[in-house]
Amino acid sequence: MKYRRLGKTEIFVSEIGFGAWGIGGVSKGATSYGPTDDNSSIHALNCALDRGINFFDTSNVYGGGHSESLIGKTFLKARDRVFIATKVGLINYEEPSDFSVKNLSISLQGSLKRLKTDYIDLLQLHNPPSHIFQYNHEILNWVDQLIKKGIIRAFGVSVRSPEEGIGAIEQLKADIIQVNFNLLDHRAIESGLMKSASTNQVSLIARTPLCFGFLSGKLYKTTHFDKKDHRSHWPSQQIQNWIEGSKKMLSCKTNSSTQTDTQFALRFCLSYPQIATAIPGILNDIEVKENIKASDLGPLKDNEIQKIKKVYCEVRFLFEKKKPSKN
């Protein structure tokens, strides 16, 4: 496993992180990938740490806090070896968000309790509305105090769109931006977010690097999703678009004998130095072992990137009506 510096900090995180939305399981008002087995989730978390993953991304609303609880329980005796990122601002998926300092503080205390720790490595605002970016001095002062007290080590924003990421950098002075980025979604490049991140020495976290599993090459037209899997609620045409688009993008893969589709997709994300870590959703140790090899294989070659950019022009329309992710 290779590691990259997180923004301007002295923190180094694994190129492949652990997206912990899925292990939260099913919660009121939202689904991830359906019911989960806690023993399998804990085994996956331990496997990830043992094989070099040190970045674990969660939220207070993932599984209604269950994702955080699993991470806290699993890493209670290994806290100094893991970098935990969580989020605040959402109460649950059925109620309006609340980014008042009062609610953010209450949410943070709940996360600290579930994670069984007295500090958070990276605290992120969870999909805040754009008006929050308007030089919100109250939030900035709150964050500054948390850092001074050692309660958090770094501050970031998980954004709904790349354009909002630019606002978070310029107005909220975020150290890290979490954003959707994958073979089928290059908006972080097109919007200028990548350029802004470089200029301001801000790191990006690549969310949905496998586009909800469609870039794994393991989903087909005949794939049936459990009714508690969020993918079962997407329009059939969108599912079809992702399957067809993924097939086109994965056709850019070379050396099929030495890498899987999943590894190719993750290597694409790691081909951009602005990306500190890519966080595929992980549910079991098999996925851990496959994902981490992407770091060992390294970034894609320039000619592969150019081919991907050319093919992307043929499939980008597939995402014009994409439903916003709750992740």
C-alpha positions in Angstrom: 0.0 0.0 0.0 1.2 3.5 -0.9 0.4 6.6 1.1 -0.3 10.2 0.2 -0.1 13.5 2.2 -3.5 14.9 3.2 -3.6 18.5 2.1 -1.2 20.8 4.0 -1.2 18.5 7.0 1.6 16.1 8.1 -0.9 13.2 7.9 -0.4 10.4 5.3 -3.3 8.3 4.3 -3.6 5.0 2.4 -4.3 5.5 -1.3 -7.2 3.1 -1.0 -9.5 3.9 1.9 -12.5 2.1 3.4 -15.8 3.6 2.5 -18.0 2.6 5.5 -21.5 3.5 4.2 -22.3 0.0 3.3 -21.4 -1.7 6.6 -23.9 0.6 8.4 -26.6 -1.6 6.9 -30.2 -0.6 6.6 -31.5 2.4 8.5 -34.7 4.4 8.6 -35.2 6.6 5.6 -32.2 5.2 3.7 -30.6 2.1 2.4 -27.1 1.4 1.3 -26.4 -2.1 -0.1 -29.0 -3.9 2.0 -28.7 -5.9 5.2 -25.2 -6.7 6.5 -23.6 -9.2 8.9 -21.6 -7.4 11.6 -19.1 -10.2 12.0 -18.3 -10.0 8.3 -18.0 -6.2 8.5 -15.7 -6.4 11.5 -13.6 -9.0 9.7 -13.4 -6.7 6.7 -12.3 -3.7 8.9 -9.5 -5.8 10.5 -8.4 -7.2 7.2 -8.2 -3.7 5.8 -6.0 -2.5 8.7 -3.8 -5.5 8.5 -3.2 -5.0 4.8 -2.3 -1.3 5.0 -5.5 0.6 4.8 -5.5 3.3 7.5 -8.2 5.7 6.2 -11.8 4.9 7.3 -14.6 7.2 6.2 -18.0 7.1 7.9 -20.8 9.4 9.1 -23.3 9.8 12.0 -26.1 8.8 9.6 -24.6 5.7 8.1 -26.9 3.0 9.5 -28.2 5.5 12.0 -24.7 5.5 13.6 -24.1 1.8 13.3 -21.2 2.2 10.9 -19.4 4.4 13.5 -20.2 2.0 16.3 -18.6 -0.9 14.4 -15.5 1.1 13.7 -15.2 2.2 17.3 -15.6 -1.3 18.5 -13.2 -2.8 16.0 -10.4 -0.3 16.5 -10.7 0.4 20.2 -7.2 -1.0 20.8 -5.7 0.2 17.5 -6.8 3.9 17.6 -3.3 5.2 16.9 -3.1 3.2 13.7 -6.2 4.4 12.0 -7.3 7.7 10.5 -11.0 8.1 11.1 -13.1 10.6 9.1 -16.7 11.2 10.0 -19.4 13.8 9.1 -21.8 16.1 10.8 -24.8 18.2 9.6 -27.4 15.5 8.7 -29.7 14.4 11.5 -31.1 11.5 9.4 -32.2 11.0 5.8 -35.8 12.0 6.5 -35.3 15.3 8.4 -33.9 18.6 7.1 -30.2 19.0 7.7 -29.0 21.3 10.5 -25.7 23.1 10.2 -26.1 25.3 13.3 -23.1 25.1 15.6 -25.4 23.7 18.3 -26.5 20.7 16.2 -23.0 20.2 14.8 -21.6 20.0 18.4 -24.3 17.6 19.5 -23.6 15.4 16.4 -19.9 15.5 17.0 -20.3 14.3 20.7 -22.5 11.4 19.5 -19.8 10.4 17.0 -17.1 10.5 19.5 -19.1 8.3 21.8 -19.9 5.7 19.1 -16.3 5.7 17.8 -15.0 5.3 21.4 -12.4 8.0 20.9 -11.7 11.5 22.2 -10.7 13.0 18.8 -11.7 12.8 15.1 -8.9 12.9 12.5 -11.0 14.5 9.8 -14.4 16.1 10.5 -16.5 16.9 7.4 -19.6 18.9 6.9 -22.0 16.4 5.2 -23.5 17.7 2.0 -24.2 21.3 3.3 -26.4 23.6 1.2 -24.6 26.2 -0.8 -25.5 29.1 1.5 -23.4 27.6 4.2 -20.3 28.4 2.1 -20.9 32.1 2.4 -18.1 32.9 4.7 -19.8 31.2 7.7 -17.6 32.7 10.5 -19.5 30.9 13.2 -18.7 27.5 11.8 -15.1 28.5 11.0 -14.6 29.7 14.6 -16.1 26.5 15.9 -13.7 24.4 13.8 -10.8 26.5 14.8 -11.5 25.9 18.5 -11.9 22.2 17.9 -8.5 22.0 16.2 -6.9 24.1 19.0 -8.3 21.7 21.6 -7.2 18.7 19.7 -10.7 17.4 19.2 -10.2 17.3 15.5 -7.1 17.2 13.4 -8.4 18.4 10.0 -11.5 19.9 8.6 -13.3 19.0 5.3 -16.5 19.2 3.4 -18.3 16.3 1.7 -20.0 18.1 -1.2 -22.9 17.2 -3.4 -21.3 18.7 -6.6 -17.7 19.6 -7.6 -18.8 23.2 -8.1 -19.7 23.3 -4.4 -16.3 21.9 -3.7 -14.7 25.1 -5.1 -16.9 27.2 -2.8 -15.9 25.1 0.2 -12.2 25.7 -0.6 -12.5 29.4 -1.3 -15.0 30.3 1.4 -14.8 27.7 4.2 -11.0 27.2 3.8 -11.5 23.4 3.9 -8.4 21.2 4.1 -10.1 18.3 2.3 -13.0 18.0 -0.2 -14.8 14.7 -0.6 -16.4 14.4 -4.0 -17.8 11.9 -6.6 -15.1 10.9 -9.1 -14.7 7.9 -11.2 -14.3 6.7 -14.8 -17.9 7.7 -15.5 -17.9 11.0 -13.7 -15.1 13.5 -14.6 -17.0 16.6 -13.3 -14.2 17.2 -10.7 -11.9 17.9 -13.6 -14.4 19.7 -15.8 -15.6 22.0 -13.1 -12.1 23.3 -12.2 -12.2 21.6 -8.8 -9.0 19.7 -9.5 -7.2 22.9 -10.5 -8.5 24.7 -7.4 -7.4 21.9 -5.2 -3.9 22.1 -6.6 -3.7 25.8 -6.3 -4.8 25.8 -2.7 -2.9 22.6 -1.7 -6.2 20.9 -0.8 -6.6 17.1 -1.1 -9.6 15.4 -2.7 -11.2 12.2 -1.5 -12.7 10.3 -4.4 -16.1 9.1 -3.4 -18.0 6.4 -5.4 -14.8 5.5 -7.3 -16.6 2.3 -8.6 -19.9 4.1 -9.3 -21.9 2.0 -6.8 -20.2 -1.2 -8.1 -21.1 -0.7 -11.7 -17.4 -0.2 -12.6 -16.5 -3.6 -11.0 -17.6 -5.3 -14.2 -19.7 -7.6 -12.1 -23.1 -6.1 -12.7 -25.2 -7.0 -15.7 -28.6 -6.3 -17.3 -29.9 -9.4 -15.5 -28.6 -8.4 -12.1 -31.3 -8.3 -9.4 -30.9 -5.9 -6.5 -32.5 -6.6 -3.1 -35.3 -4.2 -2.4 -33.3 -2.8 0.5 -30.3 -2.1 -1.8 -30.4 1.6 -2.9 -29.7 0.5 -6.5 -33.1 -1.1 -6.7 -34.7 2.3 -6.4 -32.9 3.9 -9.3 -34.8 4.3 -12.6 -34.3 1.3 -14.9 -33.0 3.5 -17.7 -30.3 4.9 -15.4 -29.2 1.4 -14.3 -29.0 0.5 -18.0 -27.0 3.7 -18.8 -24.5 2.9 -16.0 -24.1 -0.7 -17.2 -23.6 0.3 -20.8 -21.4 3.3 -19.9 -19.2 1.1 -17.6 -18.7 -1.4 -20.4 -17.4 1.3 -22.7 -15.1 2.8 -20.1 -13.7 -0.6 -19.0 -12.9 -1.4 -22.6 -10.0 1.0 -22.2 -8.4 -1.4 -19.8 -5.1 -3.0 -21.0 -3.3 -5.9 -19.5 -6.5 -7.7 -18.4 -4.4 -10.6 -17.1 -2.7 -8.5 -14.5 -5.6 -6.4 -13.2 -9.3 -6.6 -12.6 -11.9 -4.1 -13.7 -12.2 -2.9 -10.2 -8.4 -2.3 -9.9 -8.4 -0.5 -13.3 -11.2 1.9 -12.1 -9.4 2.6 -8.8 -6.1 3.2 -10.6 -7.8 5.8 -12.7 -8.7 7.8 -9.6 -5.1 7.4 -8.3 -3.7 8.8 -11.5 -4.5 12.3 -10.3 -2.2 13.6 -7.6 -4.9 15.8 -6.2 -6.7 12.6 -5.0 -5.3 11.6 -1.6 -7.4 8.5 -1.3 -10.2 6.7 -3.1 -12.8 5.2 -0.8 -14.7 2.3 -2.5 -17.6 0.9 -0.4 -16.3 -2.3 1.2 -18.4 -5.0 2.7 -16.1 -8.0 3.1 -12.4 -9.1 3.1 -12.6 -10.3 -0.5 -13.2 -6.7 -1.6 -10.5 -5.5 0.6 -7.9 -7.7 -1.0 -8.9 -6.8 -4.5 -9.1 -3.1 -3.9 -5.7 -2.7 -2.2 -3.9 -4.2 -5.2 -4.8 -1.0 -7.2 -2.3 0.9 -5.1 0.4 -1.6 -5.7 -0.2 -1.4 -9.5 0.1 2.3 -9.5 -1.4 5.1 -11.7 -2.5 4.4 -15.3 -0.2 5.4 -18.1 -0.7 8.6 -20.0 -1.9 6.9 -23.2 -4.5 5.0 -21.2 -5.7 8.3 -19.6 -6.0 9.8 -23.1 -8.0 6.9 -24.3 -10.3 7.2 -21.3 -10.9 10.9 -22.0 -11.8 10.1 -25.6 -14.3 7.4 -24.6 -15.7 9.6 -21.8 -16.9 12.1 -24.4 -19.1 9.3 -25.8 -20.8 8.4 -22.5 -20.9 11.6 -20.4 -24.6 12.2 -21.4 -25.5 9.2 -19.4 -25.1 11.3 -16.2 -27.1 14.4 -17.1 -30.1 13.2 -15.2 -28.3 11.3 -12.5 -30.1 11.2 -9.1 -28.0 12.8 -6.3 -26.4 10.2 -4.0 -27.3 10.2 -0.3 -23.9 8.8 0.5 
